[in-house]
Amino acid sequence: MTSLVYPKAHMAAAVMEKEEEEEEEAWLMDSLRLYNDLHLFELPGPTRVIEWTGDQRICVAGYENGSRNEILQLLLPPRLIAKQNKGLCPERDFKVQRGGICDRPIYSLKHVPGTSLLVTSGPPDSVLQVWRTEPDETDMMKLLRVISPTKIEDTSWSKIATSCAKPSCILHGQRICNLQMTEIESEKSPWVAASTSLDQIASLDFLDEATAVVCSAKGQLFLVDFRQQQGILGVLEKTRTPWAQTEGLSWCSGVGSGGTPLVARLSSGGFVVLTDIRHPSSPLKMAQCCAPTSHLHGAEFLSIRLAPVLADSLAMSGFDGTVQVYNTQDWDSSGQEAKPMFIHKGHIFGSPGKDGGSPVVTTHTWHPWKPQTLLSAASDGSLHVWDWSDPREG
């Protein structure tokens, strides 16, 4: 099959300011020093999801309104899969394994662990779509079913999370009050939140098969225990803490996959809070990180991810065309200013948007087993895979 993803031959821009050209040239010249590995690709259209469906595959999907959007399952280039002898792997391109067409924008996409199923959501409503990615004669993803939530409070799209629990279930909702669990096969809802809170859900993740953590758009954490049939959500912070007193900020969160149950929260003001779920009454660490730039696109693409392999590390994006990586080892609970140990600037030099501005990073994710390797995508359709060179190792 011919790949639909092509290596980026040049940084496309018909007209660029002289300063931007010089900055791009400097970045490209510095690439050999800044990166152990750097791959630049172009997708058929921009994506706001990069979801791992295995150690060697990812899924991306379009999010354009008013058009049909592709879902693509991509096999990583052999060079990115190889653990040794990279020089023997000349192929550097992604390969499309299979794909599908969705009749709505895809704002969220989650793989159901241990299955060939994907769940997607996006505007204009809270409907979920379930897809099967098993190979068939046409290599096309099949839309299995459409799930409509039983509790609907507004018309916004649903945030979703999946786990390895059996039977396969989806945790989904738009607001705390309509959060619910749905079994994919039977479409029954064994758990529905007993809450009247109208706070919008920003992020939600499973901690294990029995519990999940939800972060509201205001930054408050809720613990979900599915063994409590009453559907009660535990509020992890009983009182408003000083760091959360700023009004008008939006929040998102990410959950660590290591032994310590950490939750990282990021505000649209660049403030980061790390919380140990076992001791949620007070933050474990806090820091004022990236100050929003003049090109801040709000909280639409705000994202924070804890590294699965590299200890005490996290990455954040959504403020501009960069991805910033931080080492949290020396952070404490005072909320001091922190500087990134690495900034990926490659997306800045992509094609200008409709407003003439630089592309903004729409999502990023860590490689599951390569410590310093990340994948990031931007609003111009660029997809980058990069392994930065840690100056501390020099």
C-alpha positions in Angstrom: 0.0 0.0 0.0 1.2 3.4 -0.8 1.9 5.5 2.2 -0.2 8.7 2.7 2.4 10.2 5.0 5.4 11.8 3.4 8.8 12.9 4.8 8.9 16.7 5.0 11.2 17.9 2.2 11.3 21.5 3.2 9.7 23.9 5.7 6.9 25.3 3.6 6.3 29.0 3.7 6.0 31.2 0.7 7.0 34.4 2.5 8.9 34.5 5.8 10.4 37.3 7.7 14.2 37.4 7.6 14.4 36.8 11.3 12.3 33.7 11.0 14.4 32.4 8.1 17.6 32.9 10.1 16.0 31.2 13.2 14.9 28.2 11.1 18.3 27.9 9.5 19.9 28.0 12.9 17.6 25.3 14.3 18.3 23.0 11.3 22.0 23.5 11.7 21.8 22.8 15.4 19.7 19.6 14.9 22.8 17.4 14.8 23.7 18.8 18.2 20.3 19.0 19.7 18.8 15.7 18.7 19.9 12.1 18.7 17.2 11.4 16.2 14.8 13.7 14.3 12.1 12.8 11.8 9.7 15.3 10.1 6.6 14.1 8.3 3.4 15.6 6.9 0.0 14.0 7.4 -3.0 14.4 5.0 -4.5 16.8 7.5 -3.9 18.0 11.1 -4.6 15.7 14.0 -5.2 16.4 17.7 -4.7 12.8 18.7 -1.7 10.4 18.7 -2.8 7.2 20.3 -0.5 4.1 20.7 -2.2 0.9 19.7 0.9 -1.2 20.3 4.7 -0.7 20.7 5.0 -0.1 16.9 1.7 1.5 15.9 -0.1 4.7 16.4 -3.4 6.1 15.3 -4.0 9.7 14.1 -7.3 11.3 13.0 -8.5 14.5 11.4 -10.5 17.1 13.3 -11.7 19.5 10.6 -15.3 20.7 10.8 -17.6 20.4 7.9 -15.7 17.6 6.2 -15.2 13.8 6.4 -12.1 13.0 8.5 -9.6 10.1 8.1 -8.6 7.8 10.9 -5.2 6.2 10.1 -3.4 3.4 11.8 0.3 4.0 11.1 3.2 1.6 11.5 6.4 3.4 12.7 9.3 3.4 10.4 11.7 0.5 10.9 14.4 3.0 12.0 12.2 4.1 14.9 11.4 0.5 15.9 15.0 -0.8 15.8 16.7 -0.9 19.2 20.1 -1.6 17.6 21.8 -1.3 14.2 19.8 1.7 13.1 22.1 2.1 10.2 20.7 -1.1 8.7 17.2 0.5 8.5 17.2 3.0 5.6 13.4 3.2 5.5 12.3 6.3 7.5 8.6 6.7 6.5 5.4 5.8 8.3 3.2 3.1 6.6 -0.5 3.2 6.6 -1.7 -0.2 7.8 -5.4 0.6 7.6 -7.8 3.5 7.9 -11.4 4.7 8.1 -13.6 7.7 7.3 -15.5 9.5 10.1 -18.4 11.8 9.4 -17.5 14.1 12.2 -14.4 15.8 13.7 -12.3 13.6 16.0 -11.3 15.4 19.1 -10.5 12.3 21.2 -9.5 8.8 20.3 -8.7 6.0 22.7 -7.6 2.4 22.1 -9.3 -0.3 24.2 -6.4 -2.3 25.7 -6.3 -6.0 24.7 -8.7 -5.5 21.8 -8.8 -4.2 18.2 -11.3 -1.5 19.2 -11.0 2.3 19.1 -13.4 4.8 20.6 -13.7 8.3 19.2 -15.6 11.4 20.2 -16.0 14.9 18.9 -18.4 17.7 18.1 -21.2 18.5 17.6 -22.5 16.3 20.4 -21.6 13.7 23.1 -22.1 10.6 20.9 -19.3 8.0 20.9 -18.2 5.9 17.9 -16.7 2.5 18.3 -14.3 1.2 15.5 -12.7 -2.2 14.8 -9.2 -2.2 13.4 -8.8 -5.9 12.7 -7.4 -6.6 9.2 -9.8 -7.5 6.5 -9.9 -7.7 2.7 -10.1 -3.9 2.3 -7.8 -2.8 5.2 -10.6 -0.4 6.2 -11.6 0.3 9.8 -15.2 -0.7 10.5 -17.6 1.4 12.4 -19.2 -1.1 14.8 -21.7 1.0 16.8 -22.6 4.5 18.0 -23.2 5.0 21.7 -25.4 7.8 23.0 -24.9 8.7 26.6 -27.9 8.2 29.0 -27.2 11.5 30.8 -26.8 14.6 28.6 -26.6 18.0 30.1 -25.3 20.0 27.1 -24.2 19.6 23.5 -20.4 19.6 24.0 -18.2 16.6 23.0 -17.4 13.8 25.5 -14.0 13.3 27.2 -13.2 9.5 27.2 -11.0 7.0 28.8 -10.6 3.2 28.4 -9.1 0.5 30.6 -8.1 -3.1 30.4 -11.0 -4.2 32.6 -13.4 -6.9 31.3 -15.9 -6.5 29.9 -14.5 -3.6 27.9 -15.9 -0.3 29.1 -15.6 3.4 28.4 -15.6 6.2 31.0 -17.0 9.3 29.4 -18.7 12.6 30.1 -18.9 16.3 29.4 -19.5 17.5 32.9 -19.0 16.0 36.3 -22.8 15.5 36.7 -23.1 13.3 33.5 -19.9 11.2 33.9 -20.8 7.5 33.4 -19.3 4.1 32.6 -20.6 2.2 29.5 -20.0 -1.4 28.5 -19.0 -1.4 24.9 -20.7 -4.7 24.0 -24.0 -4.4 25.9 -24.1 -0.5 26.0 -25.3 -0.9 29.6 -24.2 1.7 32.2 -23.0 -0.1 35.3 -21.9 3.2 36.9 -23.3 6.7 36.7 -22.0 9.7 38.7 -24.2 10.8 41.6 -23.3 14.5 41.4 -24.9 17.8 40.6 -21.6 19.6 39.7 -21.8 21.4 36.4 -18.0 21.7 36.2 -16.8 20.8 32.7 -14.4 17.8 32.5 -11.0 18.6 31.2 -9.3 15.2 31.4 -9.9 11.7 32.8 -7.7 8.7 33.2 -8.0 5.2 34.7 -5.6 4.5 37.6 -6.4 0.8 37.6 -9.5 -1.4 36.8 -11.4 -0.1 39.8 -10.5 3.6 40.0 -10.1 6.6 37.8 -9.2 10.3 38.3 -11.0 13.2 36.8 -9.7 16.7 36.4 -12.3 19.5 35.9 -11.6 22.5 33.7 -11.2 24.5 36.9 -8.4 22.2 38.1 -10.2 20.3 40.8 -9.5 16.5 41.1 -12.2 13.9 41.7 -11.5 10.2 42.4 -13.9 7.6 40.9 -14.3 4.2 42.6 -16.4 1.9 40.5 -16.9 -0.4 43.4 -19.2 2.2 44.9 -22.5 1.6 43.1 -23.9 4.8 44.4 -21.8 6.7 41.9 -20.2 9.0 44.5 -17.1 10.9 43.4 -14.5 11.7 46.0 -13.1 15.3 45.9 -9.4 15.0 46.5 -9.0 18.6 47.7 -11.6 19.6 50.2 -10.8 23.3 50.2 -9.6 25.7 47.5 -5.9 26.0 47.7 -4.0 29.2 47.2 -2.4 28.1 43.9 -5.9 27.5 42.5 -7.4 31.0 43.3 -6.6 32.5 39.9 -9.9 32.9 38.0 -10.3 32.5 34.2 -7.7 29.7 33.9 -8.3 26.4 32.3 -6.7 23.1 33.4 -5.8 19.7 32.0 -4.1 16.7 33.5 -2.1 13.6 32.8 -1.5 10.4 34.8 1.8 8.7 35.3 2.2 5.0 34.4 5.0 4.2 36.9 4.8 2.8 40.4 3.9 6.0 42.1 0.3 7.1 41.3 1.1 10.7 40.1 -1.3 13.2 38.5 0.2 16.2 36.8 -2.1 19.2 36.2 -1.3 22.1 33.9 -3.1 25.5 33.8 -3.4 27.8 30.8 -1.2 30.2 32.8 1.7 27.6 32.7 1.4 26.5 36.4 2.1 22.8 37.0 0.9 20.8 40.1 2.0 17.2 40.8 -0.1 15.2 43.2 0.4 11.8 44.7 -3.0 10.2 44.7 -2.1 8.4 48.0 -1.7 11.7 49.7 -4.0 14.1 47.9 -4.6 16.7 50.6 -1.5 18.7 49.6 0.5 18.9 46.3 3.7 16.9 46.1 5.4 19.5 43.8 4.5 22.7 42.1 6.2 25.1 39.6 5.5 28.0 37.4 6.7 26.7 34.0 6.3 28.1 30.5 4.9 31.6 30.5 2.2 31.8 27.8 3.4 33.6 24.7 1.6 36.4 22.8 0.4 33.7 20.4 -1.5 31.7 23.1 -4.4 29.8 21.6 -6.3 29.3 24.9 -6.8 25.9 26.4 -8.0 24.1 23.3 -4.8 22.1 22.8 -3.4 22.2 26.3 -1.6 19.0 27.1 0.7 17.6 29.8 2.3 14.1 29.8 4.4 12.4 32.4 7.2 10.3 30.9 6.6 6.5 31.2 10.4 5.6 31.3 12.4 8.7 32.0 12.1 9.4 35.8 11.0 12.8 37.1 10.2 14.1 33.6 7.2 15.6 31.9 6.3 17.4 28.7 3.7 20.0 27.9 2.3 21.7 24.8 -0.6 23.7 23.5 0.7 27.2 24.2 2.4 27.8 20.8 4.5 25.8 18.3 6.8 24.2 20.9 6.9 21.2 23.2 8.7 21.8 26.5 10.3 19.1 28.5 11.0 19.5 32.2 12.9 17.6 34.9 10.9 17.8 38.1 13.5 16.1 40.4 14.4 19.4 42.2 10.9 20.8 42.4 9.2 21.3 45.7 5.9 22.5 46.9 6.7 26.3 47.0 5.7 26.9 43.3 9.1 28.2 42.2 9.8 29.2 38.6 11.1 26.3 36.5 13.0 26.3 33.2 12.7 23.5 30.6 15.6 21.2 30.0 14.7 21.0 26.4 12.4 22.8 23.9 11.3 21.3 20.6 10.9 24.2 18.2 10.5 22.4 14.9 6.7 23.0 14.4 7.2 26.8 14.6 8.6 26.7 11.1 5.6 25.0 9.5 3.0 26.5 7.2 1.2 29.5 8.5 -2.4 29.1 9.6 -5.5 30.7 8.2 -4.9 33.7 10.5 -1.3 34.0 9.2 0.2 32.8 12.5 2.6 30.1 13.2 1.3 26.5 13.8 0.4 25.5 17.3 1.2 22.0 18.7 -2.1 20.1 18.9 -0.9 17.1 20.8 2.2 15.1 21.9 3.0 11.8 23.5 6.0 9.9 24.8 7.4 6.8 23.2 6.5 3.8 25.5 10.0 2.5 25.8 12.5 5.0 24.4 13.2 7.3 27.3 13.9 10.6 25.5 11.7 10.1 22.4 8.5 12.0 21.8 5.9 12.3 19.0 4.2 15.7 18.4 1.7 17.0 15.9 0.7 20.6 14.9 -2.1 22.5 13.3 -0.4 22.5 9.9 -0.5 18.7 9.6 3.2 18.2 10.6 4.1 15.1 12.6 7.5 15.0 14.3 9.3 12.2 16.0 12.3 13.4 18.0 14.9 12.0 20.5 16.6 15.0 22.1 20.2 15.0 23.2 20.5 15.6 27.0 23.3 18.1 27.6 23.8 16.6 31.0 25.1 13.4 29.4 27.8 15.3 27.4 
